[in-house]
Amino acid sequence: MKTVIVWASAMLALAAAGSAIAQANAVIEAVQSPAWIERGGRTLPAAPGMQLQDRDQLRTGSASRVLLRLPEGSTVKLGENARYRIDIQQRKGNTYLAAMNVFEGAFRFTTNVLRKVGGKRDVRIQFPTVTAGIRGTDVWGKSDPTREIVCLIEGTVEVERGKDKPTVLNQPLQFYIAPKDKPAEPVGFVDKKQIDEWSAETEIQPGRGAPRRGGAWRVLLASVDTQADALKLYDAVRLAGYPADIAPTKVNNKSSYDVRISQLPSQREAQALADVLKGKYGVAEPSVARAGAQAAPKAEEAPTK
């Protein structure tokens, strides 16, 4: 059982160190949980530093958001209740090729302007009925039970649907709507208020306890005496879509096991996540601390001397 705990902690450490390694695949930068990766019949909680392999499916829950960074510097942002899959990502010469599926939910694809020089990209995003070939630098889209939307914020997008003639969006704030089981609507323009509302659907929200790569704060969910108790809490929290890990500790020759969530970017975000989890999944009294420091005492308690 100890081997299982040490392995789980080691995997988290390797994921957190991802920024120091050249990434060949898309990597998760930030997660507003709950969110999961489905890979080879397994379901894992999404965590900062995890790489998405071809055919991985990323799923978000209610009020969730995920920020991905592609190998050539572009970002993909996913909103709540989304299902997203990368079917292929590879390089061909100086061109980055990617095929992605947005089965449901909202997404935003934004290129990194600083890295556009010296390389090309060929990215195709497939909705249930619409395909968007992205040559633009900023595109928002959504698939819901009634329609599929593609909105160009900047650049150019070619939209295809079945046997319809391809539609090119090449003016900022043009949008294309394809109602389910109906012909596509004429291309129109959105106003700033609408684009702000749509954009908010895919942005990580401040004060919601989203871990980010390199975050220096953590939430201690519990410190327990036995491996069995640690694994019980660890499994429950991870099943719920939160990236918990286990750290064995020893104080005065007494072993214990810390179940925690790491990589929170600030004390405020760590406390927000602690508040979200308190009283759920077996988490009773979570506390927050900087990585490498002991958890801070609760406000009503006096510090131990």
C-alpha positions as CSV (number, residue, x, y, z in Angstrom):
1,M,0.0,0.0,0.0
2,K,2.9,2.4,0.8
3,T,4.1,1.9,-2.8
4,V,0.8,3.1,-4.1
5,I,1.0,6.3,-2.0
6,V,4.6,7.0,-3.0
7,W,3.8,6.4,-6.7
8,A,0.8,8.8,-6.5
9,S,2.9,11.5,-4.9
10,A,5.7,11.0,-7.4
11,M,3.2,11.4,-10.3
12,L,2.0,14.7,-9.0
13,A,5.6,15.9,-8.6
14,L,6.4,15.0,-12.2
15,A,3.3,16.8,-13.4
16,A,4.1,19.9,-11.5
17,A,7.6,19.9,-13.0
18,G,6.2,19.9,-16.5
19,S,7.1,23.6,-17.1
20,A,10.8,22.6,-17.0
21,I,10.4,20.0,-19.7
22,A,9.8,20.6,-23.4
23,Q,6.2,19.6,-24.0
24,A,5.2,17.5,-27.0
25,N,1.5,17.6,-26.2
26,A,-1.1,20.0,-25.0
27,V,-0.7,20.6,-21.3
28,I,-3.2,21.7,-18.7
29,E,-2.3,25.1,-17.3
30,A,-5.2,25.7,-14.9
31,V,-8.3,23.9,-13.7
32,Q,-11.4,25.2,-12.0
33,S,-12.6,21.9,-10.8
34,P,-14.4,19.5,-11.1
35,A,-12.9,18.2,-14.3
36,W,-11.8,14.8,-15.5
37,I,-9.6,13.1,-18.2
38,E,-10.9,9.9,-19.7
39,R,-7.9,7.8,-21.0
40,G,-7.9,4.2,-22.0
41,G,-10.8,3.2,-19.9
42,R,-9.6,5.2,-16.8
43,T,-11.0,8.4,-15.4
44,L,-8.5,10.8,-13.8
45,P,-9.1,14.3,-12.2
46,A,-7.7,17.0,-14.4
47,A,-4.7,18.7,-12.8
48,P,-2.2,21.5,-13.8
49,G,0.8,20.0,-15.6
50,M,-1.0,17.0,-17.0
51,Q,-0.4,16.4,-20.8
52,L,-3.2,15.4,-23.0
53,Q,-2.5,12.5,-25.3
54,D,-4.2,11.8,-28.6
55,R,-7.7,10.5,-28.1
56,D,-7.9,11.7,-24.5
57,Q,-11.3,13.1,-23.6
58,L,-11.5,16.1,-21.2
59,R,-14.8,16.6,-19.4
60,T,-15.8,19.5,-17.2
61,G,-18.5,19.7,-14.6
62,S,-20.9,22.4,-13.4
63,A,-19.2,25.8,-12.9
64,S,-15.9,24.3,-14.2
65,R,-13.3,25.8,-16.5
66,V,-10.0,24.4,-18.0
67,L,-7.1,26.3,-19.6
68,L,-4.9,24.2,-22.0
69,R,-1.7,25.3,-23.8
70,L,-0.9,23.7,-27.1
71,P,2.8,22.9,-28.0
72,E,3.1,25.9,-30.4
73,G,1.9,28.3,-27.8
74,S,-1.9,28.6,-28.5
75,T,-4.4,28.3,-25.7
76,V,-7.7,26.5,-25.5
77,K,-10.2,27.4,-22.8
78,L,-13.2,25.2,-22.0
79,G,-16.3,26.2,-20.2
80,E,-18.6,24.2,-17.9
81,N,-20.3,20.9,-18.8
82,A,-18.0,20.5,-21.8
83,R,-16.7,17.4,-23.5
84,Y,-13.5,17.9,-25.6
85,R,-11.1,15.5,-27.3
86,I,-7.8,15.9,-29.1
87,D,-7.7,13.4,-31.9
88,I,-4.3,14.2,-33.2
89,Q,-1.5,16.7,-32.5
90,Q,1.8,16.5,-34.3
91,R,4.3,18.6,-36.3
92,K,4.9,18.3,-40.0
93,G,7.9,20.4,-40.9
94,N,7.3,23.8,-39.3
95,T,3.5,23.3,-39.2
96,Y,1.7,22.2,-36.1
97,L,-1.3,20.0,-37.0
98,A,-4.2,19.4,-34.6
99,A,-7.7,17.9,-34.9
100,M,-10.0,18.5,-32.0
101,N,-13.6,17.6,-31.2
102,V,-16.0,19.7,-29.1
103,F,-18.9,17.4,-28.4
104,E,-20.6,19.9,-26.1
105,G,-19.9,23.1,-24.2
106,A,-18.1,26.3,-25.0
107,F,-14.5,26.8,-26.0
108,R,-12.1,29.6,-27.0
109,F,-9.0,29.1,-29.1
110,T,-6.4,31.9,-29.0
111,T,-3.0,31.9,-30.6
112,N,0.1,33.2,-28.9
113,V,1.0,36.2,-31.1
114,L,4.6,36.2,-29.9
115,R,5.1,32.7,-31.3
116,K,3.4,33.1,-34.7
117,V,6.6,34.1,-36.5
118,G,8.6,31.1,-37.8
119,G,5.9,28.5,-37.7
120,K,2.5,27.6,-39.0
121,R,-0.6,25.9,-37.6
122,D,-3.4,23.8,-39.2
123,V,-6.1,23.4,-36.6
124,R,-9.5,21.9,-37.3
125,I,-12.2,21.9,-34.7
126,Q,-15.1,19.4,-35.2
127,F,-18.5,20.0,-33.6
128,P,-21.2,17.4,-33.9
129,T,-22.3,18.8,-37.3
130,V,-19.9,21.7,-38.0
131,T,-16.2,21.8,-38.8
132,A,-14.2,25.0,-38.3
133,G,-10.8,25.3,-40.0
134,I,-9.0,27.9,-37.9
135,R,-6.6,30.3,-39.6
136,G,-7.6,33.0,-37.1
137,T,-5.9,34.1,-33.9
138,D,-9.0,34.2,-31.7
139,V,-12.1,32.1,-32.1
140,W,-15.0,31.3,-29.7
141,G,-17.5,28.5,-30.2
142,K,-20.1,26.4,-28.5
143,S,-22.2,23.3,-29.0
144,D,-25.4,22.9,-27.0
145,P,-28.6,20.8,-27.5
146,T,-30.2,23.3,-29.8
147,R,-27.4,24.8,-31.9
148,E,-23.7,25.2,-32.7
149,I,-22.0,28.6,-32.7
150,V,-18.7,29.8,-34.2
151,C,-17.7,33.4,-33.5
152,L,-14.6,35.0,-35.0
153,I,-12.9,37.5,-32.6
154,E,-9.8,38.0,-34.8
155,G,-8.4,36.4,-37.9
156,T,-10.1,34.0,-40.3
157,V,-12.2,30.9,-40.0
158,E,-13.7,28.6,-42.6
159,V,-16.8,26.8,-41.5
160,E,-18.2,23.7,-43.1
161,R,-21.5,21.9,-42.5
162,G,-22.5,18.8,-44.4
163,K,-23.0,19.5,-48.1
164,D,-23.4,23.3,-47.5
165,K,-21.0,25.6,-49.3
166,P,-18.2,26.5,-46.9
167,T,-18.6,29.8,-45.1
168,V,-15.6,32.1,-44.5
169,L,-15.6,34.4,-41.5
170,N,-13.0,37.1,-42.0
171,Q,-14.3,40.2,-40.1
172,P,-14.0,40.7,-36.3
173,L,-17.1,39.7,-34.4
174,Q,-18.7,37.8,-37.2
175,F,-20.6,34.7,-36.0
176,Y,-22.2,31.6,-37.6
177,I,-25.1,29.7,-36.0
178,A,-26.2,26.3,-37.1
179,P,-29.5,25.3,-35.4
180,K,-29.9,21.5,-34.9
181,D,-31.9,19.9,-37.7
182,K,-32.3,23.3,-39.5
183,P,-30.4,25.2,-42.1
184,A,-27.6,27.5,-40.9
185,E,-28.6,31.1,-40.2
186,P,-27.1,34.0,-42.3
187,V,-23.7,35.2,-40.9
188,G,-24.2,38.1,-38.5
189,F,-22.2,40.3,-36.1
190,V,-22.3,40.3,-32.3
191,D,-21.9,43.4,-30.2
192,K,-19.4,43.8,-27.4
193,K,-21.9,43.0,-24.7
194,Q,-22.6,39.6,-26.2
195,I,-19.0,38.7,-26.9
196,D,-18.2,39.6,-23.3
197,E,-20.9,37.3,-22.1
198,W,-19.8,34.5,-24.3
199,S,-16.1,35.0,-23.3
200,A,-17.0,34.8,-19.6
201,E,-18.2,31.3,-20.2
202,T,-14.7,30.0,-20.8
203,E,-12.6,32.2,-18.5
204,I,-11.1,30.9,-15.2
205,Q,-13.1,32.8,-12.5
206,P,-11.2,34.6,-9.8
207,G,-12.0,33.5,-6.3
208,R,-13.2,30.0,-7.3
209,G,-10.1,28.1,-6.1
210,A,-8.5,27.1,-9.5
211,P,-5.0,25.5,-9.2
212,R,-2.5,26.7,-11.8
213,R,0.9,25.4,-12.9
214,G,3.6,26.6,-10.5
215,G,1.1,27.7,-7.8
216,A,2.8,28.0,-4.4
217,W,-0.2,27.4,-2.1
218,R,-2.0,24.2,-1.2
219,V,-5.1,23.0,0.6
220,L,-4.6,20.4,3.3
221,L,-7.8,18.3,3.2
222,A,-6.9,16.2,6.2
223,S,-3.9,14.6,8.0
224,V,-4.7,11.0,9.0
225,D,-2.9,8.2,10.8
226,T,-3.4,5.4,8.4
227,Q,-2.9,4.7,4.8
228,A,-6.4,3.2,4.5
229,D,-8.0,6.5,5.7
230,A,-5.8,8.5,3.4
231,L,-6.7,6.5,0.4
232,K,-10.4,6.6,1.2
233,L,-10.4,10.4,1.3
234,Y,-8.0,10.6,-1.7
235,D,-10.3,8.4,-3.8
236,A,-13.4,10.2,-2.9
237,V,-12.0,13.7,-3.7
238,R,-10.5,12.5,-7.0
239,L,-13.6,10.8,-8.1
240,A,-15.4,14.1,-7.5
241,G,-13.0,15.7,-10.0
242,Y,-10.5,17.4,-7.7
243,P,-6.7,16.6,-8.1
244,A,-5.8,15.4,-4.6
245,D,-2.5,13.8,-3.8
246,I,-1.0,12.1,-0.7
247,A,2.2,13.0,1.1
248,P,3.5,10.6,3.8
249,T,4.9,12.6,6.8
250,K,6.7,11.7,10.1
251,V,6.8,13.8,13.2
252,N,8.5,12.6,16.4
253,N,8.7,9.1,14.9
254,K,4.9,9.1,14.3
255,S,3.8,8.5,10.7
256,S,0.8,10.3,9.2
257,Y,-0.5,11.0,5.7
258,D,-1.5,14.4,4.3
259,V,-4.2,14.5,1.7
260,R,-4.0,17.7,-0.2
261,I,-4.5,19.7,-3.3
262,S,-1.5,21.7,-4.6
263,Q,-0.6,24.4,-7.1
264,L,-3.0,27.1,-5.9
265,P,-1.7,30.5,-7.1
266,S,-2.5,32.5,-4.0
267,Q,-3.7,32.2,-0.4
268,R,-7.1,33.7,-1.5
269,E,-7.6,31.0,-4.1
270,A,-6.4,28.2,-1.7
271,Q,-9.0,29.4,0.9
272,A,-11.7,29.6,-1.7
273,L,-11.1,25.9,-2.7
274,A,-11.0,25.0,1.0
275,D,-14.4,26.6,1.5
276,V,-15.8,24.8,-1.5
277,L,-14.7,21.4,-0.3
278,K,-15.4,21.8,3.4
279,G,-18.1,19.3,4.5
280,K,-17.9,17.4,1.2
281,Y,-16.4,14.0,0.1
282,G,-15.2,13.4,3.7
283,V,-13.4,16.7,4.0
284,A,-14.1,18.1,7.5
285,E,-11.8,21.0,8.3
286,P,-9.4,21.9,5.5
287,S,-6.6,24.4,6.0
288,V,-4.3,26.3,3.7
289,A,-0.5,26.9,3.6
290,R,2.3,27.7,1.3
291,A,4.0,24.7,-0.3
292,G,6.7,23.5,2.2
293,A,5.1,25.2,5.2
294,Q,2.7,23.9,7.8
295,A,-0.9,24.6,7.4
296,A,-2.1,27.8,9.1
297,P,-4.1,27.4,12.2
298,K,-7.8,28.2,12.0
299,A,-8.8,31.7,12.9
300,E,-10.5,30.7,16.1
301,E,-7.5,28.7,17.3
302,A,-4.3,30.1,18.9
303,P,-1.0,29.1,17.2
304,T,0.8,26.2,18.8
305,K,3.8,27.3,20.8
